[in-house]
Amino acid sequence: MHGETAYQEDFSHFDYVNPDAPKGGTLRMAVVANGFDSLNPFVIRGVAAAGVSTYVYDTLMASSDDEPFSAYGLIAESLETPEDRSHVTFNLRPEARFQDGEPITAEDVAFSFEILTTSGHPFYRNYYADVSNVTIENEHRIRFDFGETNNRELPLILGQMPILPAHYWEGREFDQDGLNIPVGSGPYKVGHFEAGRSITFERIKDYWGEDLGVRKGRFNFDAVRYDYYSDDTVALEAFKAGNYDFRLESSAKNWATAYEGDKFASGKIIAETIDHQRPVGMQAFIFNTRKDKFSHPKVREAIGHAFDFDWANRNLFYGQYRRTTSYFENSELASSGLPEGEELEILEPLRDQLPPAVFDQVYAPPSTTEDNSLRDNLRRAVGLFGEAGYAIKNGKMTNTETGQPLTFEVLLHQKNFERIVLPFQANLEKLGIDVSVRLVDTNQYIQRVRSYDFDVITQVLPQSDSPGNEQREYWHSDNVDVTGSRNYMGVNDPVVDKLVNLVIQSPDRDALVQRVKALDRVLLHSHYVVPQWHLDVDRIAYWKSLERPEQTPKNGVDLTNWWADR
């Protein structure tokens, strides 16, 4: 993306893999969800099975997990792009093959671009919006021209495009294919599956990319199986009983109390925390500002004062978490202090369109540490509600103009989140706000979120070390009403649009960092979310039959680099 790559031409393997890792064995995994009804992860229809995009499909390029954003040839053996990156040409490897033996050609690349941007998930239309023309120059050479843009990221994100076989999809409806087994180009094919219950991926023994530098030492298991569990408690017990091999623990309570006993003491099961340096993004309660009740930022800010993270961390999380204070937490991209230098220069022309707090207040979510109490926070909340046109009448927080009391619903799909939401609900009741908590199954949750049929949800907004085109999907006004976009909050702000475009057009790394900080700061002071918490480690447990490389990349644990101990 910026600067030089860490690896040179014809490198043999990534530094964080074991190039001599043996092939064989089965990796058994668990998914806590109410099943799946699709094998197509590229459309909005249905719920795709876990692992399909990871194991079945190859891309033009492959990224390194040790760099902010660098891409190396996979299906493409090389690319050509001018200094201004106004276009890119990919040269395909003649040996690249689909799983049915057919060669991968430029026609397949053009087909993939067309079908993803017209019939695929709305994400692809946003991601590749700046492509103005696609030209097949010969069987193994294809060119993409870009419109009027300074987007240096486009050659790299086109390299992330999954390549689909045009011959397979001829005569098929892309968004209606359901559970038909697809043909891909990746290291695994779909094997046996039971819809909604389990799916197994089988390693291609003569996989065409086996010895490439981006694949050497990776994808080592002969089979990868996912079993579905509707309840996480049941899934945890199944892991300890040996029904699957690896678990990434998301519950602080489980980590503090459940990973003990003879199997752990004897070393049959290994439980450890692995440091990582990847941005953790934002996990938060997210307001749907399409609803009038959340249209005023003071209302959103006031509600945030009722969430007592410090109490939850002490009483529910065993003190394991840190409060999140940035959409780009755990990275150099996170804003801090007051704006200065280049960041201030970016924000200054927008001052008249921004709240004064952006310039004169350090963002910090409400706390109940030291001399500050929950009662103090609730008192501040009442003041903020007053500034937004609310007052307590007959014990209810009421809009003084409409006479309507403030009520809302928190939509959940994970039962273990109820213990976090219920104290929040109780604190809001002290402010005269009636809050209901609705727990639905995963499929219903996904459909309601896709159609923005919610008041408040709890969601993770992931980020990378190199933010770019995907920021449109999160914050740009073009996606406010696009079904399935990740603009969950309904951000519709010309200032944010301008900052998103600046981020995408960053000419170098230094400019990117300052522009992202400015975007982060504006989003934080708009109070679209109530930030929750984060970890800078991966909490993992695995049976000793699994082996992992000595070096963990900065992005953290990646099971595609592990292998079975024979």
WOWO-V702211 format. One record per pair of residues at least 12 apart in sequence whose C-alpha atoms are under 6 Angstrom apart, sorted by sequence separation. I is the first residue (numbers start at 1). GAP is how many residues later the second one is. D is the distance in whole Angstrom. If there is no record, write none. Layout:
I	GAP	D
I	GAP	D
This chain:
36	12	6
61	12	5
62	12	6
79	12	6
133	12	5
189	12	6
473	12	6
474	12	5
475	12	5
503	12	6
36	13	5
61	13	5
78	13	5
132	13	6
188	13	6
189	13	5
473	13	5
474	13	4
60	14	5
76	14	6
77	14	6
131	14	6
132	14	5
188	14	5
473	14	6
548	14	5
60	15	5
76	15	5
77	15	6
131	15	4
132	15	5
188	15	4
477	15	4
547	15	6
60	16	5
76	16	4
77	16	5
130	16	6
187	16	6
188	16	5
475	16	5
547	16	5
75	17	6
76	17	6
130	17	6
187	17	6
546	17	6
547	17	6
75	18	6
546	18	5
547	18	6
203	19	5
545	19	6
546	19	6
187	20	6
203	20	6
499	20	6
545	20	5
202	21	5
476	21	5
201	22	5
201	23	5
200	24	6
338	24	6
200	25	4
337	25	5
199	26	6
407	26	6
409	26	6
413	26	5
199	27	5
406	27	6
407	27	5
408	27	5
409	27	5
410	27	5
411	27	5
412	27	5
413	27	5
198	28	5
407	28	6
409	28	6
413	28	6
198	29	4
413	29	6
198	30	6
197	31	5
451	32	5
106	33	5
450	33	6
105	34	5
106	34	5
450	34	4
105	35	5
106	35	6
397	35	5
469	35	6
106	36	6
396	36	4
397	36	6
468	36	5
395	37	6
282	45	5
281	46	5
409	46	6
410	46	5
411	46	5
281	47	5
410	47	6
92	48	5
281	48	5
91	49	6
279	49	6
280	49	6
91	50	5
279	50	6
90	51	6
112	51	6
279	51	5
90	52	6
112	52	5
279	52	5
89	53	6
89	54	4
109	54	6
88	55	6
111	55	6
88	56	5
87	57	6
108	57	6
87	58	4
108	58	5
87	59	6
86	60	6
305	61	6
253	64	6
252	65	5
85	67	6
88	67	6
1	68	6
305	72	5
305	76	6
43	77	5
44	77	5
42	78	6
43	78	4
42	79	6
302	79	4
302	82	6
99	85	6
98	86	6
99	86	5
298	86	6
299	86	6
98	87	4
298	90	6
61	98	5
60	99	5
61	99	6
59	101	6
59	102	5
59	103	4
58	104	6
59	104	6
57	105	6
307	117	5
306	121	5
306	122	6
57	127	5
58	127	5
56	128	5
57	128	5
58	128	5
57	129	4
56	130	5
55	131	6
43	132	6
56	132	5
55	133	5
56	133	5
38	140	5
39	140	5
38	141	5
36	160	4
35	161	4
35	162	6
288	167	5
287	169	5
286	170	5
286	171	5
343	171	5
285	172	6
286	172	6
285	173	4
284	174	6
284	175	6
343	175	6
283	176	6
283	177	4
282	178	6
282	179	5
281	180	6
333	180	5
281	181	4
281	182	5
335	182	5
334	183	6
333	184	6
279	185	6
335	186	6
26	195	6
21	196	6
25	196	5
26	196	6
28	196	6
29	196	6
30	196	5
32	196	6
34	196	5
19	197	6
23	197	5
24	197	5
25	197	5
26	197	5
27	197	5
28	197	5
29	197	5
30	197	5
31	197	5
32	197	5
33	197	5
19	198	4
23	198	6
24	198	5
26	198	6
30	198	6
32	198	5
18	199	5
13	200	4
17	200	6
32	200	6
289	200	6
290	200	6
12	201	5
288	201	5
289	201	5
11	202	6
287	202	6
13	203	6
324	207	6
324	208	6
324	209	5
323	210	4
322	211	5
322	212	6
321	213	6
321	214	6
29	215	5
28	216	5
28	217	5
301	226	6
304	226	5
300	227	6
297	229	6
287	241	6
287	242	6
286	243	5
285	244	5
284	245	6
285	245	5
284	246	5
284	247	4
284	248	5
283	249	6
276	260	6
276	261	6
275	262	4
274	263	5
273	264	6
274	264	5
273	265	5
273	266	5
272	268	6
271	269	6
271	270	4
270	271	5
270	272	5
269	273	6
269	274	4
268	275	6
269	275	6
268	276	5
277	277	5
278	277	5
276	278	5
277	278	6
276	279	6
276	280	5
249	290	5
248	291	6
249	291	6
248	292	5
247	293	6
247	294	5
246	295	6
246	296	4
245	297	6
245	298	5
219	341	5
127	342	6
218	342	6
218	343	5
220	343	5
151	353	6
151	354	5
150	355	5
68	397	5
69	397	6
68	398	6
34	408	6
33	409	6
66	487	5
65	488	6
66	488	5
65	490	6
2	506	6
2	507	6
18	531	6
17	532	6
16	535	5
16	537	6
25	539	6
17	544	6
